[in-house]
């Protein structure tokens, strides 16, 4: 059951008393009583006025692990989140124990009107991406010609250089080969993940023509065992699906499997106020039911005091997010792309875009 009440302004007796520092209810915002008796003003009925302090307070309630601090700050370009990572130098593969060091991912910009949930999810994504950045440096292959080791999936490679010399990087072998255990093991002979061998456990070809390969990460060198980093990959068993059996496909799918495994660690261990929002312990059906309970749009659309406020504020937020079209080749490219969709394209056009016969349109905010 959903019960609505109207509050022209927050008071100590309303659910808004529990709102975070950057959250303010819209005028006449309805509050919703949930099936468990709790009440709230749904996030889509809030305005957001985030500050460095409110963002900092949100981030203080986040946790993943003790190797991954999340920072919240601001500079002359605005507010941001930034993830740190306590780890080792991935390119140092010597037999000695390596010193730990703190490195940082990119800055993720936060606008003042960003909802609290989106700030939390930005941190969640930033943690995934900073871990992926490191993992891509761990999958290495030894070149049979030079004898040297390289990380082909590293994000530090020179992409413009490769774009100018595609003949040097295009896969030369697209043909499928016979799939059997010895052959797959041969393809992985010079491949390592974090200096672990990748061992073949089983190979199975399905009637649809795809090949399932069961793999396992081998033991770490002694120095890496002493360091004890990324223990979630120790003895990891995983399966890759190959549509074509060749080394390129095998390497890409192996790298993808490592990223998927890392992402699942974040899904299960990332918490906000001790709640693991993205854990599979949460029931998607019950999440959907909660979402439906907080969105009685058909009822609220009849509220003549609140509806104009809701629509106007959503319109203003959407308009403020429209980027500048700019000038030059990119502006011309984006203009052509937008104009190709015709004169009935809804939404806010980029600043500086002047269509011949249409302009910004306001979509209906309430939906059944």
C-alpha positions in Angstrom: 0.0 0.0 0.0 1.3 3.5 -0.9 0.0 6.5 1.2 0.7 10.0 0.0 0.9 13.2 2.0 1.9 16.7 0.9 4.5 18.9 2.6 4.9 22.4 1.2 8.2 22.7 3.2 10.3 20.3 5.3 9.6 20.0 9.1 10.9 17.9 11.9 7.8 15.7 11.5 8.4 14.8 7.9 10.8 12.2 6.3 12.9 15.1 5.1 14.4 15.3 8.5 16.6 12.3 7.6 17.8 13.8 4.3 21.5 14.2 3.6 23.2 17.6 3.6 22.9 18.1 -0.1 19.3 17.1 -0.4 16.3 19.5 -0.3 12.6 18.4 -1.0 10.9 20.2 -3.9 8.0 22.5 -2.7 4.9 20.4 -2.0 6.9 17.2 -2.4 4.8 14.1 -1.6 6.1 11.6 1.0 5.5 7.9 0.5 4.8 5.3 3.1 6.4 2.0 2.2 5.0 -1.5 2.7 7.2 -1.9 5.8 5.8 1.2 7.4 8.8 3.4 6.8 8.2 6.7 5.0 10.4 8.8 2.7 10.4 11.6 0.2 11.6 9.7 -3.0 14.9 10.9 -4.5 13.1 12.0 -7.7 11.1 14.5 -5.6 14.3 16.1 -4.2 16.5 18.9 -5.4 20.3 18.5 -4.9 22.7 21.2 -3.8 25.8 19.1 -3.3 28.8 20.8 -1.7 32.4 19.5 -1.1 31.2 18.8 2.5 28.0 16.9 1.5 30.0 14.8 -1.0 32.6 14.1 1.6 30.0 12.9 4.0 28.5 10.6 1.4 31.9 9.1 0.6 32.7 8.6 4.3 29.9 6.1 4.4 31.3 4.0 1.5 33.7 1.1 1.9 35.2 -1.5 -0.3 38.5 -2.6 1.2 41.5 -1.3 3.1 43.6 -1.0 -0.1 41.2 1.3 -1.9 40.6 4.8 -0.4 38.1 7.1 -2.1 38.7 10.8 -1.9 36.3 13.7 -2.3 37.5 17.2 -2.9 37.3 20.2 -5.2 39.7 22.3 -7.3 39.4 25.3 -9.6 37.3 23.2 -12.0 34.8 21.9 -9.5 34.1 19.0 -7.2 35.3 15.5 -7.8 35.8 11.9 -6.5 39.1 10.1 -6.9 40.0 6.6 -6.1 43.4 5.6 -4.7 44.9 2.1 -4.8 47.6 0.7 -2.5 49.6 -1.7 -4.6 52.9 -2.6 -6.2 54.7 -1.7 -9.4 53.2 -4.1 -11.9 56.1 -3.8 -14.3 58.6 -4.9 -11.7 58.6 -8.7 -12.0 61.8 -9.3 -10.0 62.1 -12.1 -7.4 62.3 -9.7 -4.5 59.4 -8.4 -2.5 58.3 -5.0 -3.9 57.4 -2.0 -1.9 53.8 -0.9 -1.7 52.9 2.5 -3.2 49.7 4.6 -3.4 48.5 5.4 -6.9 45.5 7.3 -8.1 42.8 7.0 -10.8 41.3 9.8 -12.8 39.1 12.5 -11.2 35.4 11.9 -11.6 33.6 15.3 -11.7 30.5 15.8 -9.6 28.0 18.6 -10.4 26.2 20.3 -7.6 22.8 18.9 -8.8 24.0 15.2 -8.8 21.7 12.9 -6.8 23.2 11.2 -3.8 22.6 7.7 -5.4 24.5 8.8 -8.5 27.5 10.0 -6.4 27.6 6.5 -4.7 27.3 4.8 -8.1 30.1 7.0 -9.5 32.4 5.8 -6.7 31.3 2.2 -7.4 32.2 2.6 -11.1 35.4 4.4 -10.3 36.6 1.6 -8.0 35.9 -1.0 -10.8 37.8 1.0 -13.3 40.8 1.7 -11.2 41.1 -2.0 -10.5 40.6 -2.9 -14.2 43.4 -0.5 -15.1 45.7 -2.4 -12.8 44.5 -5.9 -14.0 45.2 -5.0 -17.6 48.8 -4.6 -16.7 48.9 -8.1 -15.1 48.1 -10.2 -18.2 51.4 -10.6 -20.0 52.8 -12.4 -23.0 56.4 -13.3 -23.8 57.3 -12.4 -27.4 58.9 -15.4 -29.0 61.1 -13.2 -31.3 62.6 -10.8 -28.8 62.1 -12.9 -25.7 60.8 -9.8 -23.9 57.5 -9.6 -21.8 54.7 -7.1 -22.5 51.2 -6.3 -21.4 49.1 -6.0 -24.6 45.9 -5.0 -22.7 47.6 -2.1 -20.8 45.8 1.2 -21.1 49.2 2.9 -21.4 49.7 1.8 -25.0 49.9 4.5 -27.6 46.5 4.3 -29.3 47.0 7.2 -31.8 50.2 5.4 -32.9 48.3 2.1 -33.4 45.6 4.0 -35.4 48.3 5.3 -37.7 49.9 1.8 -38.1 47.0 -0.7 -38.1 49.0 -3.1 -40.2 51.3 -3.7 -37.2 48.5 -4.7 -34.8 45.7 -6.3 -36.9 45.3 -10.0 -36.0 46.8 -12.2 -38.8 45.1 -15.4 -37.7 41.3 -15.4 -37.8 40.9 -19.1 -38.6 39.6 -21.6 -36.2 41.8 -24.4 -35.2 41.1 -27.8 -33.7 40.1 -27.4 -30.1 41.9 -29.8 -27.7 43.6 -29.5 -24.4 47.2 -29.7 -25.7 46.6 -27.1 -28.3 45.0 -24.6 -25.9 47.8 -25.2 -23.4 50.3 -24.4 -26.2 48.6 -21.1 -26.9 48.9 -20.1 -23.3 52.5 -21.3 -22.9 54.0 -17.8 -22.7 51.0 -16.1 -21.1 50.9 -15.1 -17.4 48.4 -13.3 -15.2 50.2 -11.6 -12.3 53.1 -14.0 -13.0 50.8 -17.0 -12.6 50.7 -19.6 -15.3 47.2 -20.3 -16.8 46.5 -24.0 -16.7 44.0 -25.8 -18.9 41.6 -28.0 -17.0 39.2 -29.1 -19.7 38.1 -28.3 -23.2 34.6 -29.0 -24.6 33.2 -28.2 -28.0 29.4 -27.5 -28.0 27.1 -28.5 -30.9 26.6 -24.8 -31.7 30.2 -24.6 -32.7 31.5 -22.7 -29.6 34.3 -24.1 -27.4 34.2 -24.0 -23.6 37.7 -23.9 -22.0 38.0 -24.5 -18.2 41.1 -22.7 -16.9 42.9 -22.2 -13.6 45.4 -19.7 -12.4 48.6 -21.5 -11.2 50.7 -20.7 -8.2 52.4 -17.4 -7.6 56.2 -17.0 -7.4 57.4 -16.9 -3.8 57.9 -13.1 -3.7 54.4 -12.5 -4.9 53.0 -15.0 -2.3 54.7 -13.0 0.4 53.2 -9.8 -0.9 49.7 -11.3 -0.7 48.1 -8.9 -3.1 44.8 -9.6 -4.9 44.2 -12.8 -3.0 40.8 -13.2 -4.8 42.7 -14.4 -7.8 44.6 -17.2 -6.0 43.7 -20.6 -7.5 40.9 -19.0 -9.5 39.1 -21.4 -11.8 37.1 -19.9 -14.6 35.6 -20.7 -18.0 36.0 -18.9 -21.3 33.8 -19.3 -24.3 35.5 -19.2 -27.7 33.6 -18.7 -30.9 36.9 -19.0 -32.8 39.8 -21.1 -31.4 42.9 -19.0 -31.9 45.3 -17.2 -29.6 43.8 -13.7 -30.1 40.3 -14.9 -29.1 41.7 -16.9 -26.2 43.7 -13.9 -24.8 40.8 -11.5 -25.1 38.4 -13.8 -23.4 40.9 -14.5 -20.6 41.4 -10.8 -20.0 37.6 -10.3 -20.0 37.2 -13.1 -17.4 39.7 -11.4 -15.1 37.8 -8.1 -15.3 34.5 -9.9 -14.7 35.9 -11.6 -11.6 37.2 -8.3 -10.3 33.9 -6.6 -10.9 32.0 -9.3 -9.0 34.3 -8.6 -6.0 33.3 -5.0 -6.1 29.6 -5.9 -6.5 29.7 -8.0 -3.4 32.0 -6.0 -1.2 31.2 -2.3 -2.0 28.9 -0.9 0.6 27.1 2.3 1.5 26.3 2.5 5.2 27.0 -1.3 5.4 24.5 -2.0 2.6 25.9 -3.9 -0.4 23.6 -2.4 -3.0 25.0 -4.4 -6.0 25.3 -7.7 -4.2 23.4 -10.7 -5.7 22.1 -11.3 -2.2 19.5 -8.6 -3.1 16.4 -9.8 -4.9 15.8 -7.9 -8.2 12.1 -8.6 -8.0 11.9 -7.0 -4.5 14.0 -4.1 -5.7 11.6 -3.5 -8.6 8.7 -3.6 -6.1 10.3 -1.0 -3.9 11.0 1.2 -6.9 7.3 0.9 -8.0 6.2 1.8 -4.5 8.1 5.1 -4.6 6.8 6.1 -8.0 3.0 6.6 -7.8 3.3 9.0 -10.8 -0.3 8.6 -12.0 -1.5 9.8 -8.6 1.0 12.6 -8.3 0.3 13.9 -11.8 -3.1 15.0 -10.5 -1.5 17.2 -7.8 -2.0 20.7 -9.2 0.4 22.3 -6.7 3.3 19.8 -7.0 3.2 18.9 -10.7 4.2 22.3 -12.2 7.1 22.5 -9.7 8.2 19.0 -10.5 8.1 19.5 -14.3 9.8 22.9 -14.1 12.6 21.7 -11.9 13.3 18.7 -14.0 13.3 20.8 -17.1 15.8 23.2 -15.5 18.1 20.4 -14.5 18.0 18.8 -17.9 18.6 22.1 -19.6 21.6 22.8 -17.4 23.2 19.6 -18.5 23.1 20.4 -22.2 26.7 20.8 -23.4 28.1 23.5 -25.7 28.2 22.4 -29.4 31.5 24.2 -29.8 33.2 24.8 -33.1 35.3 23.0 -35.6 35.2 19.4 -36.9 33.6 17.9 -33.8 30.9 20.5 -33.8 30.1 19.8 -37.5 30.1 16.1 -36.9 27.7 16.3 -33.9 25.5 18.8 -35.8 25.1 16.4 -38.7 24.4 13.5 -36.3 21.6 15.4 -34.5 20.1 16.7 -37.7 20.0 13.2 -39.2 17.3 12.3 -36.7 14.9 14.9 -38.2 12.9 17.7 -36.9 11.0 15.8 -34.2 13.9 15.1 -31.9 12.9 15.9 -28.3 15.1 16.9 -25.5 17.5 19.8 -25.0 19.8 20.6 -28.0 23.4 21.6 -27.3 24.1 25.2 -26.6 24.9 26.9 -29.9 22.8 24.5 -32.0 20.3 26.3 -34.1 17.9 23.9 -35.9 15.8 25.3 -38.8 12.4 24.2 -37.5 12.6 22.7 -34.1 14.0 23.4 -30.6 14.1 22.0 -27.2 11.1 20.0 -26.0 10.0 19.1 -22.6 9.1 15.4 -22.2 6.2 14.5 -20.0 7.8 14.0 -16.6 5.2 11.8 -15.0 4.6 8.3 -16.4 2.3 5.6 -15.4 
